[in-house]
Amino acid sequence: MDKPVCLIDTASDGKLCVQQSALQVLEQVQQPVVVVAVVGLYRTGKSYLMNRLAGKQTGFALGSTIESKTKGIWMWCLPHPTKAGTTLVLLDTEGLGDVDKGDSKHDTNIFCLAVLLSSTLVYNSRGTIDNRTVEELQYPSEHLSRFFLFLKKKEKSVGSCSDVDQHFTQKIFIHVQKFFL
């Protein structure tokens, strides 16, 4: 893929919708994938970080104003830099906490989708991890916990052999920028 494409966009009614063109790209991938998603507050450099992970100077659009640039979730499929025969799927998410959006539910949905779609999640932060950051992470985490509990109960009721825990294990990294003592 030469450049990122929009995977999930926000419709005029505020609902998230999957872009069919992005699904067609994913359907063409015939090898194992490693999916890395980045989440964090708006205007904190998530797109820049993902471009660096891609080993590129450009790719995901970068904003130069105080307004957030990325809307929804954007995807970039690249050959994995160290695992031959593997595709690296980078997911750049819309920034959380943008007061112009005025909808914390939208933030929660973006965050939860990033968790569900990724095998590795990067939480991008500027400065220290404080109580506010922990509180921002708590609400989506509670939703995800309820979702996983629902899946486990459903799995037991249908007698499925699969293990929900195995399907939803991931690595979580916290990337802290510009931290000074």
FITOR-911137 format. One line per 3 residues: number of its first residue (from 0); their letters; for each residue x, y, z of N, C-alpha, C. Coordinates in pm, 1 decimal, always signed. Example, Ala and Ser with C-alpha at 12.3 -4.5 7.8 and 13.67 -1.06 7.14 Angstrom:
0	as	+1319.0:-569.0:+780.0:+1230.0:-450.0:+780.0:+1320.0:-330.0:+780.0 ~ +1285.0:-225.0:+708.0:+1367.0:-106.0:+714.0:+1290.0:+3.0:+787.0 $
This chain:
0	mdk	+84.6:-117.7:+0.0:+0.0:+0.0:+0.0:+88.5:+123.2:+0.0 ~ +65.7:+212.3:-93.4:+148.1:+332.1:-104.5:+121.7:+434.4:+4.8 ~ -3.3:+441.9:+47.7:-39.6:+542.8:+146.7:-155.1:+491.1:+232.1 $
3	pvc	-176.3:+554.3:+346.5:-286.9:+513.0:+433.7:-422.7:+539.6:+368.9 ~ -521.6:+460.1:+412.0:-660.6:+480.0:+369.2:-748.9:+482.9:+493.3 ~ -863.5:+546.3:+480.2:-957.6:+552.4:+591.5:-1024.7:+416.6:+607.7 $
6	lid	-1013.4:+358.9:+725.9:-1076.5:+230.8:+757.4:-1215.0:+252.6:+818.2 ~ -1221.5:+344.0:+914.6:-1347.7:+372.3:+984.2:-1368.4:+522.7:+986.1 ~ -1483.8:+564.0:+939.1:-1516.6:+705.5:+928.8:-1641.7:+733.1:+1012.0 $
9	tas	-1669.0:+860.2:+1034.2:-1789.2:+899.3:+1106.7:-1892.5:+951.0:+1007.2 ~ -2009.4:+889.8:+1007.2:-2118.2:+931.4:+918.4:-2179.1:+1061.8:+968.8 ~ -2263.2:+1121.6:+887.4:-2324.9:+1249.5:+924.1:-2411.7:+1238.5:+1049.5 $
12	dgk	-2462.0:+1117.4:+1078.3:-2543.5:+1098.2:+1199.0:-2458.5:+1068.0:+1322.5 ~ -2325.1:+1069.5:+1306.6:-2235.1:+1046.8:+1419.3:-2194.4:+902.5:+1440.1 ~ -2252.9:+810.8:+1364.9:-2218.7:+669.0:+1379.4:-2091.5:+637.0:+1302.1 $
15	lcv	-2017.0:+541.3:+1355.9:-1895.1:+497.2:+1288.8:-1931.3:+400.0:+1177.4 ~ -1863.5:+411.5:+1064.0:-1890.9:+321.2:+952.2:-1759.2:+275.8:+888.8 ~ -1757.9:+150.4:+847.3:-1640.2:+89.9:+785.2:-1638.9:+126.9:+637.3 $
18	qqs	-1523.3:+165.5:+588.0:-1506.9:+199.3:+447.2:-1480.7:+72.5:+366.5 ~ -1564.5:+47.1:+268.1:-1554.1:-75.2:+187.7:-1420.9:-84.5:+114.2 ~ -1367.5:+28.3:+69.5:-1239.4:+25.4:-2.2:-1127.3:-26.2:+87.7 $
21	alq	-1133.0:+6.9:+216.1:-1032.1:-42.4:+310.7:-1049.2:-192.3:+334.2 ~ -1173.6:-238.1:+341.5:-1198.1:-381.7:+357.6:-1145.1:-459.8:+238.0 ~ -1158.7:-403.7:+119.6:-1106.7:-469.5:-0.2:-954.8:-483.3:+6.4 $
24	vle	-888.0:-382.6:+60.5:-742.4:-390.1:+78.4:-708.8:-503.7:+174.0 ~ -780.7:-512.5:+285.4:-754.6:-617.6:+384.1:-783.1:-756.6:+328.3 ~ -885.6:-768.0:+246.5:-918.5:-898.0:+187.0:-808.0:-948.6:+95.1 $
27	qvq	-726.3:-859.4:+42.8:-617.2:-898.1:-46.7:-493.6:-946.4:+28.9 ~ -487.1:-920.7:+158.3:-372.5:-964.6:+238.4:-384.1:-1115.1:+258.9 ~ -283.8:-1188.8:+214.1:-286.1:-1335.3:+218.9:-183.1:-1392.4:+315.7 $
30	qpv	-131.6:-1311.3:+405.2:-29.2:-1357.2:+498.7:-64.6:-1311.3:+639.8 ~ +7.1:-1360.7:+739.3:-19.8:-1317.5:+876.8:-3.8:-1165.7:+890.9 ~ -77.3:-1109.5:+985.7:-69.5:-965.1:+1009.3:-33.1:-936.2:+1154.4 $
33	vvv	+34.6:-825.9:+1173.7:+58.7:-767.5:+1305.2:-6.5:-630.4:+1299.2 ~ -102.6:-606.2:+1388.1:-178.6:-481.5:+1384.8:-137.7:-395.3:+1503.8 ~ -85.3:-276.9:+1474.1:-43.5:-182.1:+1577.0:-133.9:-59.6:+1567.0 $
36	avv	-202.3:-27.4:+1676.3:-289.3:+90.5:+1680.7:-233.9:+189.1:+1781.8 ~ -253.8:+316.6:+1754.3:-213.2:+420.6:+1848.2:-337.4:+499.4:+1888.4 ~ -350.1:+524.4:+2018.9:-457.5:+607.9:+2072.9:-395.0:+711.2:+2165.5 $
39	gly	-467.9:+816.9:+2191.2:-420.1:+920.4:+2281.9:-494.5:+1049.8:+2256.1 ~ -463.4:+1149.9:+2335.0:-528.8:+1279.1:+2321.4:-499.9:+1340.5:+2185.0 ~ -590.0:+1426.7:+2141.3:-570.3:+1492.6:+2012.4:-450.1:+1586.3:+2018.8 $
42	rtg	-386.1:+1603.5:+1902.5:-270.4:+1692.1:+1884.3:-149.8:+1651.6:+1970.3 ~ -127.9:+1522.1:+1985.8:-12.2:+1476.1:+2064.2:+90.9:+1402.6:+1979.7 ~ +72.8:+1397.6:+1846.9:+174.6:+1337.9:+1761.5:+155.4:+1191.4:+1727.7 $
45	ksy	+32.1:+1142.7:+1735.0:+7.0:+1001.5:+1702.6:+39.3:+970.4:+1556.3 ~ -2.3:+1056.5:+1465.5:+23.0:+1033.4:+1322.5:+172.5:+1037.0:+1292.8 ~ +242.8:+1130.3:+1353.0:+388.1:+1138.3:+1335.3:+454.4:+1009.9:+1385.3 $
48	lmn	+412.5:+963.2:+1501.9:+467.8:+840.1:+1558.6:+443.7:+721.6:+1464.9 ~ +324.4:+712.5:+1409.2:+293.9:+601.3:+1318.7:+375.1:+609.9:+1189.9 ~ +397.2:+731.5:+1138.7:+484.8:+746.9:+1021.6:+625.2:+697.3:+1053.3 $
51	rla	+672.7:+725.9:+1172.6:+806.8:+680.5:+1213.3:+809.2:+528.2:+1224.6 ~ +701.5:+468.4:+1279.1:+694.4:+322.3:+1286.8:+694.6:+260.3:+1147.2 ~ +637.7:+331.9:+1050.7:+636.4:+284.8:+912.0:+771.8:+306.0:+844.8 $
54	gkq	+860.5:+380.4:+911.6:+990.2:+411.0:+852.6:+980.9:+515.8:+743.2 ~ +879.1:+600.1:+749.4:+854.3:+701.6:+646.0:+848.4:+840.3:+708.8 ~ +880.1:+940.0:+627.5:+866.1:+1078.7:+671.8:+721.3:+1126.6:+656.2 $
57	tgf	+654.3:+1073.0:+554.7:+515.4:+1111.0:+529.6:+431.1:+985.4:+514.1 ~ +303.2:+1003.9:+519.4:+209.5:+891.6:+507.3:+79.4:+932.9:+572.3 ~ +69.6:+910.6:+704.0:-46.8:+960.4:+776.3:-38.8:+1113.1:+776.7 $
60	alg	-151.4:+1178.1:+751.1:-154.8:+1324.0:+741.7:-121.4:+1387.0:+876.2 ~ -37.6:+1491.0:+871.2:+1.2:+1564.0:+991.3:-63.3:+1701.6:+988.5 ~ -115.4:+1744.8:+1101.5:-175.8:+1877.2:+1110.2:-74.5:+1979.6:+1157.9 $
63	sti	-97.1:+2104.3:+1120.3:-5.7:+2210.9:+1163.0:-80.9:+2321.1:+1236.3 ~ -203.4:+2290.1:+1279.2:-282.2:+2386.9:+1354.8:-318.6:+2324.4:+1489.0 ~ -394.5:+2398.1:+1568.4:-435.7:+2342.8:+1697.7:-554.9:+2249.1:+1683.2 $
66	esk	-614.7:+2244.1:+1564.1:-728.0:+2154.4:+1540.7:-677.9:+2014.0:+1509.0 ~ -756.4:+1914.8:+1550.7:-717.5:+1776.7:+1523.1:-725.6:+1749.7:+1373.2 ~ -638.1:+1662.1:+1324.6:-630.2:+1633.1:+1181.2:-697.7:+1500.4:+1146.1 $
69	tkg	-661.1:+1394.0:+1216.5:-712.2:+1260.7:+1185.5:-856.7:+1247.7:+1232.0 ~ -940.4:+1195.2:+1145.5:-1080.6:+1168.0:+1178.9:-1105.5:+1019.9:+1158.6 ~ -1167.4:+954.8:+1254.9:-1193.9:+811.7:+1245.2:-1068.4:+730.1:+1271.2 $
72	iwm	-1053.5:+620.3:+1197.1:-935.6:+533.9:+1208.3:-880.4:+512.3:+1067.8 ~ -752.4:+543.5:+1050.2:-684.3:+526.9:+922.3:-592.0:+406.8:+929.0 ~ -574.7:+339.8:+816.4:-500.1:+214.0:+810.0:-391.7:+223.3:+702.4 $
75	wcl	-276.8:+162.3:+733.7:-167.3:+154.8:+636.7:-108.7:+14.7:+645.2 ~ -114.3:-60.7:+537.2:-59.3:-196.3:+531.2:+77.1:-191.7:+463.7 ~ +177.1:-244.0:+533.9:+315.3:-242.2:+485.1:+380.7:-376.8:+512.4 $
78	php	+486.1:-410.5:+437.8:+562.0:-529.8:+474.4:+622.8:-509.6:+613.7 ~ +615.0:-611.0:+697.1:+672.2:-601.0:+831.6:+823.4:-583.2:+819.0 ~ +882.8:-489.9:+893.1:+1026.1:-461.9:+876.6:+1119.0:-573.9:+923.0 $
81	tka	+1072.5:-661.2:+1013.1:+1162.0:-766.5:+1063.6:+1107.4:-907.6:+1047.8 ~ +980.8:-922.3:+1013.2:+920.0:-1055.0:+998.0:+882.0:-1076.9:+852.0 ~ +965.9:-1149.4:+781.2:+937.5:-1177.0:+639.8:+805.4:-1252.4:+627.0 $
84	gtt	+729.1:-1220.6:+523.3:+602.2:-1289.2:+500.7:+491.2:-1243.9:+592.7 ~ +509.3:-1129.4:+657.5:+408.9:-1075.3:+749.8:+376.1:-932.3:+708.9 ~ +249.4:-897.1:+719.8:+206.0:-760.5:+690.3:+189.3:-683.6:+820.5 $
87	lvl	+245.8:-564.7:+824.2:+228.8:-473.6:+937.0:+112.3:-381.2:+902.6 ~ +9.6:-383.2:+986.3:-106.5:-296.2:+967.0:-101.1:-190.4:+1076.5 ~ -81.1:-66.1:+1035.7:-76.3:+45.0:+1130.2:-212.2:+114.4:+1131.6 $
90	ldt	-265.3:+137.5:+1251.7:-393.9:+205.7:+1268.0:-372.4:+335.8:+1344.0 ~ -397.9:+445.3:+1277.4:-385.9:+578.1:+1336.7:-526.3:+625.4:+1371.6 ~ -549.0:+657.3:+1497.9:-684.3:+690.8:+1542.4:-702.8:+840.1:+1563.8 $
93	egl	-826.7:+878.7:+1553.7:-868.0:+1014.8:+1586.1:-831.2:+1044.0:+1731.1 ~ -784.8:+1164.9:+1756.7:-745.1:+1201.3:+1891.5:-861.6:+1207.6:+1988.3 ~ -834.4:+1170.3:+2110.6:-935.3:+1172.0:+2216.5:-938.6:+1309.5:+2282.4 $
96	gdv	-1052.2:+1345.9:+2337.1:-1062.5:+1466.4:+2418.4:-1074.9:+1596.4:+2342.1 ~ -1106.8:+1591.8:+2214.3:-1123.5:+1713.8:+2135.2:-1256.4:+1778.4:+2174.4 ~ -1249.4:+1896.0:+2235.3:-1371.0:+1961.7:+2284.8:-1463.1:+2004.2:+2171.2 $
99	dkg	-1410.3:+2021.3:+2050.7:-1495.1:+2057.8:+1936.8:-1592.0:+1945.3:+1900.7 ~ -1553.4:+1820.2:+1930.0:-1643.7:+1707.1:+1903.7:-1756.9:+1706.3:+2005.0 ~ -1722.0:+1730.6:+2131.2:-1821.9:+1735.5:+2237.1:-1891.5:+1604.0:+2266.3 $
102	dsk	-1830.0:+1491.4:+2230.9:-1895.9:+1362.5:+2250.8:-1795.6:+1260.7:+2303.7 ~ -1798.8:+1236.7:+2434.0:-1704.4:+1141.3:+2492.8:-1738.2:+997.7:+2452.7 ~ -1863.8:+971.6:+2416.6:-1901.9:+837.5:+2371.8:-1828.1:+802.8:+2242.6 $
105	hdt	-1813.4:+900.5:+2155.3:-1739.4:+880.3:+2030.4:-1594.5:+842.1:+2061.4 ~ -1533.7:+912.3:+2156.7:-1396.7:+879.7:+2198.6:-1388.0:+736.1:+2249.0 ~ -1484.7:+697.3:+2331.0:-1486.7:+561.2:+2385.2:-1497.7:+459.1:+2273.2 $
108	nif	-1582.8:+485.8:+2175.6:-1598.5:+393.2:+2063.0:-1469.6:+379.6:+1982.4 ~ -1402.8:+491.1:+1956.0:-1275.5:+487.9:+1881.8:-1172.0:+408.5:+1961.0 ~ -1161.7:+436.7:+2090.4:-1064.9:+367.8:+2175.8:-1092.2:+217.3:+2177.2 $
111	cla	-1217.5:+179.7:+2200.1:-1252.7:+37.4:+2207.6:-1227.8:-33.6:+2074.9 ~ -1260.3:+29.5:+1963.9:-1232.4:-31.0:+1833.4:-1082.9:-51.8:+1813.5 ~ -1003.1:+45.7:+1854.2:-857.7:+31.8:+1841.0:-807.5:-88.1:+1920.9 $
114	vll	-860.5:-105.8:+2040.8:-821.1:-220.4:+2123.7:-862.5:-350.8:+2056.7 ~ -985.7:-356.7:+2009.1:-1037.8:-480.2:+1950.4:-969.3:-516.8:+1819.2 ~ -927.2:-418.3:+1742.9:-866.5:-444.4:+1612.4:-717.1:-472.6:+1617.8 $
117	sst	-651.8:-436.1:+1726.7:-504.9:-441.6:+1729.1:-449.6:-559.4:+1808.2 ~ -328.2:-596.4:+1772.0:-253.7:-694.0:+1851.4:-157.3:-621.5:+1944.2 ~ -123.7:-497.9:+1909.0:-41.0:-412.7:+1993.7:-104.2:-274.5:+1997.2 $
120	lvy	-124.4:-222.2:+2117.4:-184.1:-90.4:+2135.1:-80.3:+2.8:+2195.9 ~ -65.6:+120.2:+2136.5:+24.7:+222.2:+2189.4:-61.5:+337.4:+2239.4 ~ -47.4:+370.1:+2368.1:-113.8:+488.7:+2421.4:-11.4:+600.5:+2418.3 $
123	nsr	-37.5:+702.0:+2339.1:+55.8:+813.1:+2320.4:+19.9:+925.4:+2417.0 ~ +117.7:+973.4:+2491.6:+92.1:+1075.5:+2592.3:+202.9:+1179.3:+2591.4 ~ +166.3:+1299.6:+2624.7:+266.9:+1404.5:+2644.2:+279.1:+1429.1:+2793.7 $
126	gti	+401.7:+1436.2:+2839.8:+422.6:+1462.1:+2981.5:+398.3:+1339.1:+3065.9 ~ +366.1:+1361.8:+3190.3:+353.4:+1251.8:+3285.2:+218.2:+1181.7:+3273.2 ~ +215.6:+1057.9:+3319.4:+90.1:+984.1:+3331.4:+34.7:+1019.1:+3469.5 $
129	dnr	-74.3:+1094.7:+3471.1:-131.0:+1141.5:+3597.3:-270.2:+1081.7:+3619.3 ~ -337.6:+1128.2:+3725.0:-471.3:+1077.1:+3756.9:-569.4:+1097.5:+3642.1 ~ -560.0:+1211.6:+3575.1:-650.7:+1239.5:+3462.9:-633.5:+1134.9:+3352.8 $
132	tve	-509.9:+1100.9:+3322.9:-482.9:+1000.7:+3219.4:-542.3:+866.5:+3259.1 ~ -521.9:+828.1:+3383.5:-574.5:+700.0:+3431.8:-727.0:+699.4:+3423.9 ~ -790.6:+810.5:+3461.4:-936.3:+819.5:+3453.7:-984.9:+810.3:+3309.3 $
135	elq	-911.4:+872.6:+3215.7:-948.9:+866.4:+3074.0:-940.9:+723.9:+3021.0 ~ -848.1:+646.9:+3072.1:-832.2:+508.7:+3027.6:-931.0:+414.9:+3096.1 ~ -980.6:+454.2:+3212.6:-1066.9:+366.7:+3290.9:-1202.0:+342.1:+3223.4 $
138	yps	-1265.7:+445.8:+3172.3:-1400.4:+431.6:+3115.6:-1402.9:+335.8:+2996.7 ~ -1316.9:+353.2:+2894.8:-1317.2:+254.7:+2785.2:-1278.7:+115.1:+2833.4 ~ -1189.8:+107.5:+2930.5:-1147.6:-22.6:+2982.5:-1263.8:-96.3:+3047.9 $
141	ehl	-1350.0:-23.4:+3118.0:-1467.9:-85.5:+3179.2:-1562.6:-139.8:+3072.1 ~ -1580.9:-63.9:+2964.8:-1665.3:-112.0:+2854.2:-1608.0:-238.8:+2793.3 ~ -1478.7:-241.4:+2773.0:-1415.1:-359.3:+2714.7:-1425.5:-478.8:+2808.1 $
144	srf	-1411.0:-456.0:+2937.7:-1423.6:-565.9:+3034.3:-1562.2:-628.4:+3026.7 ~ -1665.6:-544.4:+3018.7:-1802.6:-595.8:+3006.3:-1820.9:-672.2:+2875.3 ~ -1761.0:-622.3:+2768.5:-1770.3:-688.7:+2638.6:-1705.7:-826.6:+2644.4 $
147	flf	-1587.0:-836.3:+2703.0:-1517.9:-964.5:+2712.6:-1594.8:-1061.2:+2802.3 ~ -1653.0:-1010.5:+2910.2:-1734.5:-1094.3:+2998.0:-1855.1:-1149.2:+2921.3 ~ -1918.7:-1064.5:+2842.2:-2030.6:-1107.8:+2758.2:-1986.2:-1218.7:+2663.2 $
150	lkk	-1871.6:-1202.7:+2599.0:-1821.7:-1304.5:+2506.1:-1794.0:-1436.5:+2577.1 ~ -1737.2:-1428.0:+2696.7:-1707.9:-1551.3:+2771.3:-1836.8:-1624.6:+2807.8 ~ -1938.3:-1550.4:+2851.4:-2066.5:-1613.2:+2885.0:-2129.0:-1674.8:+2760.3 $
153	kek	-2122.3:-1605.2:+2650.2:-2177.8:-1655.1:+2523.5:-2103.5:-1780.4:+2480.1 ~ -1972.4:-1779.6:+2497.0:-1890.0:-1894.8:+2458.8:-1931.6:-2018.5:+2538.1 ~ -1955.0:-2000.2:+2668.3:-1995.3:-2113.6:+2752.3:-2133.7:-2164.6:+2713.5 $
156	svg	-2223.7:-2074.2:+2676.0:-2360.6:-2116.0:+2644.3:-2369.4:-2193.2:+2512.9 ~ -2278.0:-2168.8:+2419.8:-2282.7:-2241.2:+2291.9:-2182.0:-2354.9:+2286.9 ~ -2104.4:-2371.5:+2393.3:-2009.3:-2481.9:+2400.2:-1893.6:-2469.0:+2303.5 $
159	scs	-1852.2:-2347.4:+2275.7:-1743.0:-2324.1:+2181.4:-1610.6:-2373.3:+2238.1 ~ -1526.1:-2423.7:+2152.0:-1394.3:-2471.6:+2194.0:-1293.2:-2358.5:+2202.1 ~ -1322.2:-2246.7:+2136.1:-1224.3:-2137.7:+2134.9:-1219.4:-2069.5:+2270.7 $
162	dvd	-1108.8:-2006.1:+2296.0:-1088.9:-1936.8:+2422.3:-1082.0:-1787.5:+2394.5 ~ -1176.0:-1711.9:+2449.6:-1181.8:-1568.1:+2427.3:-1051.3:-1501.8:+2468.8 ~ -993.7:-1546.4:+2579.2:-869.8:-1485.2:+2626.1:-758.4:-1496.2:+2522.8 $
165	qhf	-751.3:-1607.3:+2452.1:-646.9:-1624.3:+2351.5:-668.3:-1532.0:+2232.4 ~ -792.2:-1504.6:+2198.3:-820.4:-1420.9:+2082.1:-799.8:-1273.4:+2110.8 ~ -807.4:-1233.9:+2235.4:-797.4:-1092.9:+2268.3:-683.3:-1064.5:+2365.1 $
168	tqk	-568.9:-1121.4:+2337.6:-451.2:-1085.6:+2415.5:-370.5:-988.9:+2331.8 ~ -317.0:-889.8:+2395.9:-238.6:-792.4:+2322.4:-135.3:-728.3:+2412.3 ~ -42.3:-663.6:+2346.7:+59.7:-588.6:+2418.1:+15.3:-443.3:+2421.3 $
171	ifi	+36.7:-380.2:+2533.9:+3.5:-238.9:+2547.1:+129.8:-164.0:+2587.1 ~ +160.1:-59.6:+2511.6:+275.0:+25.0:+2540.2:+225.4:+165.8:+2566.4 ~ +293.3:+234.3:+2655.6:+263.7:+375.1:+2678.8:+383.9:+453.7:+2629.7 $
174	hvq	+360.3:+540.6:+2533.0:+465.8:+623.3:+2475.3:+452.5:+762.6:+2535.2 ~ +550.3:+804.3:+2614.8:+546.7:+934.3:+2681.0:+645.6:+1026.4:+2611.0 ~ +595.5:+1138.4:+2561.0:+679.3:+1236.5:+2493.4:+708.5:+1353.4:+2585.8 $
177	kff	+821.9:+1413.7:+2566.2:+856.9:+1540.1:+2631.9:+835.7:+1535.8:+2782.7 ~ +892.2:+1434.7:+2844.7:+883.1:+1422.0:+2990.0:+1008.7:+1482.1:+3051.6 ~ +992.6:+1574.9:+3144.1:+1104.9:+1639.0:+3211.4:+1089.7:+1623.9:+3361.7 $
180	l	+1201.2:+1602.7:+3429.4:+1200.0:+1597.8:+3575.9:+1224.7:+1734.9:+3632.9 $
